């Protein structure tokens, strides 16, 4: 079972990926590449990167269809 610190790191990574996919991708990569010896964080680092890319694609689709206006 994962320790509390590991759970908090994973949850914060997912929240960052939801709020800002670019920062989430960076956070996931940092977790993935720095925590090779920790299987829990290594796995969730990959999942955070995938989640960030999916959120990025969804946000692009929403902006392109006009469902969510761009801030630019």
N, CA, C and O atoms as CSV, one atom per row, in Angstrom:
chain,resi,resn,atom,element,x,y,z
A,1,UNK,N,N,0.843,-1.189,0.000
A,1,UNK,CA,C,0.000,0.000,0.000
A,1,UNK,C,C,0.879,1.241,0.000
A,1,UNK,O,O,1.939,1.274,0.626
A,2,UNK,N,N,0.425,2.243,-0.703
A,2,UNK,CA,C,1.191,3.483,-0.824
A,2,UNK,C,C,1.100,4.298,0.466
A,2,UNK,O,O,0.095,4.270,1.176
A,3,UNK,N,N,2.164,5.011,0.737
A,3,UNK,CA,C,2.179,5.882,1.897
A,3,UNK,C,C,1.379,7.148,1.592
A,3,UNK,O,O,1.049,7.435,0.441
A,4,UNK,N,N,1.082,7.888,2.642
A,4,UNK,CA,C,0.290,9.110,2.489
A,4,UNK,C,C,0.995,10.123,1.601
A,4,UNK,O,O,0.355,10.780,0.780
A,5,UNK,N,N,2.310,10.256,1.757
A,5,UNK,CA,C,3.070,11.215,0.942
A,5,UNK,C,C,2.984,10.859,-0.535
A,5,UNK,O,O,2.840,11.743,-1.379
A,6,UNK,N,N,3.072,9.581,-0.850
A,6,UNK,CA,C,2.983,9.147,-2.242
A,6,UNK,C,C,1.596,9.418,-2.811
A,6,UNK,O,O,1.468,9.839,-3.961
A,7,UNK,N,N,0.559,9.178,-2.016
A,7,UNK,CA,C,-0.809,9.445,-2.472
A,7,UNK,C,C,-1.013,10.932,-2.746
A,7,UNK,O,O,-1.639,11.304,-3.738
A,8,UNK,N,N,-0.488,11.773,-1.872
A,8,UNK,CA,C,-0.635,13.218,-2.050
A,8,UNK,C,C,0.077,13.665,-3.317
A,8,UNK,O,O,-0.455,14.485,-4.065
A,9,UNK,N,N,1.271,13.141,-3.571
A,9,UNK,CA,C,2.015,13.498,-4.780
A,9,UNK,C,C,1.223,13.106,-6.026
A,9,UNK,O,O,1.132,13.887,-6.973
A,10,UNK,N,N,0.649,11.899,-6.030
A,10,UNK,CA,C,-0.126,11.440,-7.179
A,10,UNK,C,C,-1.376,12.295,-7.376
A,10,UNK,O,O,-1.684,12.684,-8.503
A,11,UNK,N,N,-2.095,12.590,-6.305
A,11,UNK,CA,C,-3.322,13.378,-6.412
A,11,UNK,C,C,-3.017,14.788,-6.906
A,11,UNK,O,O,-3.724,15.312,-7.766
A,12,UNK,N,N,-1.970,15.401,-6.367
A,12,UNK,CA,C,-1.590,16.742,-6.811
A,12,UNK,C,C,-1.212,16.719,-8.295
A,12,UNK,O,O,-1.531,17.655,-9.027
A,13,UNK,N,N,-0.539,15.665,-8.739
A,13,UNK,CA,C,-0.188,15.538,-10.149
A,13,UNK,C,C,-1.417,15.489,-11.041
A,13,UNK,O,O,-1.453,16.135,-12.088
A,14,UNK,N,N,-2.420,14.730,-10.633
A,14,UNK,CA,C,-3.651,14.651,-11.414
A,14,UNK,C,C,-4.396,15.993,-11.427
A,14,UNK,O,O,-4.942,16.386,-12.458
A,15,UNK,N,N,-4.420,16.688,-10.299
A,15,UNK,CA,C,-5.093,17.988,-10.239
A,15,UNK,C,C,-4.381,18.993,-11.140
A,15,UNK,O,O,-5.031,19.758,-11.851
A,16,UNK,N,N,-3.061,18.994,-11.112
A,16,UNK,CA,C,-2.293,19.889,-11.987
A,16,UNK,C,C,-2.582,19.571,-13.445
A,16,UNK,O,O,-2.748,20.483,-14.255
A,17,UNK,N,N,-2.644,18.280,-13.792
A,17,UNK,CA,C,-2.926,17.887,-15.176
A,17,UNK,C,C,-4.327,18.307,-15.591
A,17,UNK,O,O,-4.549,18.632,-16.758
A,18,UNK,N,N,-5.271,18.308,-14.664
A,18,UNK,CA,C,-6.638,18.729,-14.983
A,18,UNK,C,C,-6.713,20.231,-15.191
A,18,UNK,O,O,-7.373,20.698,-16.119
A,19,UNK,N,N,-6.041,20.992,-14.334
A,19,UNK,CA,C,-6.108,22.450,-14.398
A,19,UNK,C,C,-5.280,23.000,-15.556
A,19,UNK,O,O,-5.732,23.887,-16.280
A,20,UNK,N,N,-4.072,22.474,-15.729
A,20,UNK,CA,C,-3.175,22.944,-16.786
A,20,UNK,C,C,-2.469,21.739,-17.408
A,20,UNK,O,O,-1.492,21.239,-16.851
A,21,UNK,N,N,-2.954,21.274,-18.550
A,21,UNK,CA,C,-2.371,20.072,-19.145
A,21,UNK,C,C,-0.871,20.171,-19.439
A,21,UNK,O,O,-0.160,19.171,-19.339
A,22,UNK,N,N,-0.390,21.344,-19.794
A,22,UNK,CA,C,1.043,21.474,-20.084
A,22,UNK,C,C,1.858,21.258,-18.812
A,22,UNK,O,O,2.840,20.516,-18.813
A,23,UNK,N,N,1.444,21.907,-17.733
A,23,UNK,CA,C,2.143,21.717,-16.463
A,23,UNK,C,C,1.959,20.289,-15.949
A,23,UNK,O,O,2.863,19.728,-15.330
A,24,UNK,N,N,0.798,19.709,-16.204
A,24,UNK,CA,C,0.563,18.321,-15.815
A,24,UNK,C,C,1.471,17.355,-16.548
A,24,UNK,O,O,1.951,16.379,-15.973
A,25,UNK,N,N,1.703,17.632,-17.818
A,25,UNK,CA,C,2.622,16.801,-18.592
A,25,UNK,C,C,4.034,16.890,-18.028
A,25,UNK,O,O,4.736,15.884,-17.931
A,26,UNK,N,N,4.440,18.088,-17.662
A,26,UNK,CA,C,5.764,18.280,-17.067
A,26,UNK,C,C,5.835,17.598,-15.695
A,26,UNK,O,O,6.817,16.924,-15.386
A,27,UNK,N,N,4.802,17.774,-14.882
A,27,UNK,CA,C,4.789,17.160,-13.550
A,27,UNK,C,C,4.820,15.636,-13.654
A,27,UNK,O,O,5.541,14.975,-12.908
A,28,UNK,N,N,4.045,15.086,-14.573
A,28,UNK,CA,C,4.046,13.636,-14.764
A,28,UNK,C,C,5.396,13.117,-15.215
A,28,UNK,O,O,5.845,12.063,-14.764
A,29,UNK,N,N,6.049,13.859,-16.108
A,29,UNK,CA,C,7.376,13.445,-16.580
A,29,UNK,C,C,8.401,13.506,-15.458
A,29,UNK,O,O,9.255,12.627,-15.337
A,30,UNK,N,N,8.313,14.546,-14.640
A,30,UNK,CA,C,9.248,14.659,-13.513
A,30,UNK,C,C,9.046,13.501,-12.538
A,30,UNK,O,O,10.014,12.892,-12.083
A,31,UNK,N,N,7.791,13.200,-12.220
A,31,UNK,CA,C,7.507,12.083,-11.316
A,31,UNK,C,C,7.973,10.777,-11.941
A,31,UNK,O,O,8.604,9.961,-11.269
A,32,UNK,N,N,7.674,10.572,-13.207
A,32,UNK,CA,C,8.031,9.318,-13.875
A,32,UNK,C,C,9.542,9.102,-13.922
A,32,UNK,O,O,10.024,8.012,-13.616
A,33,UNK,N,N,10.286,10.134,-14.304
A,33,UNK,CA,C,11.726,9.961,-14.486
A,33,UNK,C,C,12.535,10.048,-13.199
A,33,UNK,O,O,13.662,9.556,-13.151
A,34,UNK,N,N,11.985,10.661,-12.155
A,34,UNK,CA,C,12.749,10.753,-10.910
A,34,UNK,C,C,12.400,9.660,-9.910
A,34,UNK,O,O,13.144,9.441,-8.954
A,35,UNK,N,N,11.300,8.981,-10.109
A,35,UNK,CA,C,10.858,7.963,-9.155
A,35,UNK,C,C,10.887,6.556,-9.765
A,35,UNK,O,O,9.937,5.788,-9.615
A,36,UNK,N,N,11.964,6.237,-10.439
A,36,UNK,CA,C,12.081,4.917,-11.077
A,36,UNK,C,C,12.074,3.783,-10.055
A,36,UNK,O,O,11.595,2.689,-10.354
A,37,UNK,N,N,12.600,4.031,-8.849
A,37,UNK,CA,C,12.685,2.966,-7.846
A,37,UNK,C,C,11.371,2.755,-7.101
A,37,UNK,O,O,11.218,1.764,-6.387
A,38,UNK,N,N,10.425,3.673,-7.258
A,38,UNK,CA,C,9.136,3.575,-6.578
A,38,UNK,C,C,8.076,3.170,-7.604
A,38,UNK,O,O,7.666,3.999,-8.417
A,39,UNK,N,N,7.626,1.916,-7.581
A,39,UNK,CA,C,6.683,1.470,-8.616
A,39,UNK,C,C,5.343,2.212,-8.593
A,39,UNK,O,O,4.738,2.419,-9.645
A,40,UNK,N,N,4.874,2.613,-7.412
A,40,UNK,CA,C,3.600,3.336,-7.321
A,40,UNK,C,C,3.688,4.679,-8.028
A,40,UNK,O,O,2.844,4.990,-8.869
A,41,UNK,N,N,4.689,5.475,-7.702
A,41,UNK,CA,C,4.826,6.793,-8.323
A,41,UNK,C,C,5.247,6.696,-9.783
A,41,UNK,O,O,4.853,7.532,-10.597
A,42,UNK,N,N,6.036,5.694,-10.122
A,42,UNK,CA,C,6.444,5.505,-11.509
A,42,UNK,C,C,5.210,5.238,-12.377
A,42,UNK,O,O,5.071,5.809,-13.459
A,43,UNK,N,N,4.327,4.376,-11.900
A,43,UNK,CA,C,3.100,4.052,-12.640
A,43,UNK,C,C,2.203,5.284,-12.766
A,43,UNK,O,O,1.685,5.568,-13.846
A,44,UNK,N,N,2.020,6.006,-11.677
A,44,UNK,CA,C,1.135,7.168,-11.712
A,44,UNK,C,C,1.752,8.333,-12.480
A,44,UNK,O,O,1.026,9.177,-13.007
A,45,UNK,N,N,3.074,8.392,-12.552
A,45,UNK,CA,C,3.714,9.396,-13.398
A,45,UNK,C,C,3.320,9.207,-14.855
A,45,UNK,O,O,3.022,10.174,-15.556
A,46,UNK,N,N,3.319,7.947,-15.312
A,46,UNK,CA,C,2.871,7.642,-16.675
A,46,UNK,C,C,1.404,8.013,-16.854
A,46,UNK,O,O,1.028,8.633,-17.849
A,47,UNK,N,N,0.576,7.629,-15.881
A,47,UNK,CA,C,-0.857,7.905,-15.979
A,47,UNK,C,C,-1.141,9.406,-15.984
A,47,UNK,O,O,-2.045,9.861,-16.685
A,48,UNK,N,N,-0.385,10.171,-15.217
A,48,UNK,CA,C,-0.565,11.621,-15.189
A,48,UNK,C,C,-0.230,12.221,-16.554
A,48,UNK,O,O,-0.930,13.115,-17.030
A,49,UNK,N,N,0.843,11.727,-17.185
A,49,UNK,CA,C,1.192,12.230,-18.518
A,49,UNK,C,C,0.096,11.916,-19.527
A,49,UNK,O,O,-0.258,12.772,-20.337
A,50,UNK,N,N,-0.447,10.698,-19.489
A,50,UNK,CA,C,-1.523,10.317,-20.402
A,50,UNK,C,C,-2.768,11.161,-20.132
A,50,UNK,O,O,-3.414,11.629,-21.069
A,51,UNK,N,N,-3.103,11.356,-18.867
A,51,UNK,CA,C,-4.262,12.173,-18.495
A,51,UNK,C,C,-4.091,13.606,-18.977
A,51,UNK,O,O,-5.048,14.214,-19.455
A,52,UNK,N,N,-2.891,14.152,-18.859
A,52,UNK,CA,C,-2.629,15.527,-19.310
A,52,UNK,C,C,-2.809,15.649,-20.816
A,52,UNK,O,O,-3.386,16.626,-21.293
A,53,UNK,N,N,-2.325,14.673,-21.566
A,53,UNK,CA,C,-2.482,14.714,-23.024
A,53,UNK,C,C,-3.960,14.610,-23.402
A,53,UNK,O,O,-4.418,15.308,-24.307
A,54,UNK,N,N,-4.703,13.748,-22.718
A,54,UNK,CA,C,-6.135,13.623,-22.996
A,54,UNK,C,C,-6.857,14.933,-22.682
A,54,UNK,O,O,-7.709,15.370,-23.455
A,55,UNK,N,N,-6.527,15.556,-21.563
A,55,UNK,CA,C,-7.149,16.832,-21.209
A,55,UNK,C,C,-6.797,17.913,-22.228
A,55,UNK,O,O,-7.629,18.761,-22.550
A,56,UNK,N,N,-5.574,17.883,-22.730
A,56,UNK,CA,C,-5.140,18.845,-23.733
A,56,UNK,C,C,-5.964,18.675,-25.020
A,56,UNK,O,O,-6.427,19.656,-25.603
A,57,UNK,N,N,-6.138,17.431,-25.450
A,57,UNK,CA,C,-6.914,17.145,-26.657
A,57,UNK,C,C,-8.371,17.571,-26.475
A,57,UNK,O,O,-8.962,18.166,-27.376
A,58,UNK,N,N,-8.946,17.267,-25.319
A,58,UNK,CA,C,-10.330,17.662,-25.052
A,58,UNK,C,C,-10.475,19.178,-25.075
A,58,UNK,O,O,-11.440,19.706,-25.629
A,59,UNK,N,N,-9.511,19.880,-24.472
A,59,UNK,CA,C,-9.617,21.350,-24.462
A,59,UNK,C,C,-9.478,21.927,-25.868
A,59,UNK,O,O,-10.139,22.913,-26.192
A,60,UNK,N,N,-8.642,21.338,-26.699
A,60,UNK,CA,C,-8.508,21.799,-28.079
A,60,UNK,C,C,-9.810,21.572,-28.843
A,60,UNK,O,O,-10.255,22.445,-29.587
A,61,UNK,N,N,-10.414,20.414,-28.662
A,61,UNK,CA,C,-11.674,20.110,-29.334
A,61,UNK,C,C,-12.764,21.085,-28.889
A,61,UNK,O,O,-13.540,21.567,-29.715
A,62,UNK,N,N,-12.825,21.374,-27.599
A,62,UNK,CA,C,-13.858,22.290,-27.097
A,62,UNK,C,C,-13.662,23.703,-27.641
A,62,UNK,O,O,-14.640,24.385,-27.948
A,63,UNK,N,N,-12.422,24.148,-27.764
A,63,UNK,CA,C,-12.168,25.475,-28.296
A,63,UNK,C,C,-12.465,25.521,-29.797
A,63,UNK,O,O,-13.036,26.492,-30.293
A,64,UNK,N,N,-12.077,24.477,-30.505
A,64,UNK,CA,C,-12.280,24.462,-31.963
A,64,UNK,C,C,-13.758,24.384,-32.326
A,64,UNK,O,O,-14.163,24.945,-33.344
A,65,UNK,N,N,-14.564,23.715,-31.535
A,65,UNK,CA,C,-15.986,23.613,-31.847
A,65,UNK,C,C,-16.777,24.808,-31.351
A,65,UNK,O,O,-17.956,24.942,-31.677
A,66,UNK,N,N,-16.167,25.663,-30.585
A,66,UNK,CA,C,-16.831,26.845,-30.085
A,66,UNK,C,C,-17.616,26.606,-28.805
A,66,UNK,O,O,-18.298,27.509,-28.322
A,67,UNK,N,N,-17.529,25.405,-28.251
A,67,UNK,CA,C,-18.255,25.111,-27.023
A,67,UNK,C,C,-17.643,25.822,-25.830
A,67,UNK,O,O,-18.330,26.100,-24.847
A,68,UNK,N,N,-16.370,26.111,-25.914
A,68,UNK,CA,C,-15.665,26.805,-24.843
A,68,UNK,C,C,-14.760,27.837,-25.490
A,68,UNK,O,O,-13.822,27.470,-26.197
A,69,UNK,N,N,-15.016,29.117,-25.266
A,69,UNK,CA,C,-14.239,30.151,-25.970
A,69,UNK,C,C,-12.774,30.188,-25.516
A,69,UNK,O,O,-12.455,29.922,-24.357
A,70,UNK,N,N,-11.928,30.514,-26.431
A,70,UNK,CA,C,-10.506,30.627,-26.141
A,70,UNK,C,C,-10.233,31.891,-25.350
A,70,UNK,O,O,-10.960,32.875,-25.480
A,71,UNK,N,N,-9.195,31.872,-24.535
A,71,UNK,CA,C,-8.826,33.052,-23.754
A,71,UNK,C,C,-7.855,33.938,-24.509
A,71,UNK,O,O,-7.482,35.007,-24.026
A,72,UNK,N,N,-7.445,33.508,-25.681
A,72,UNK,CA,C,-6.484,34.282,-26.474
A,72,UNK,C,C,-7.212,35.311,-27.303
A,72,UNK,O,O,-6.581,36.067,-28.043
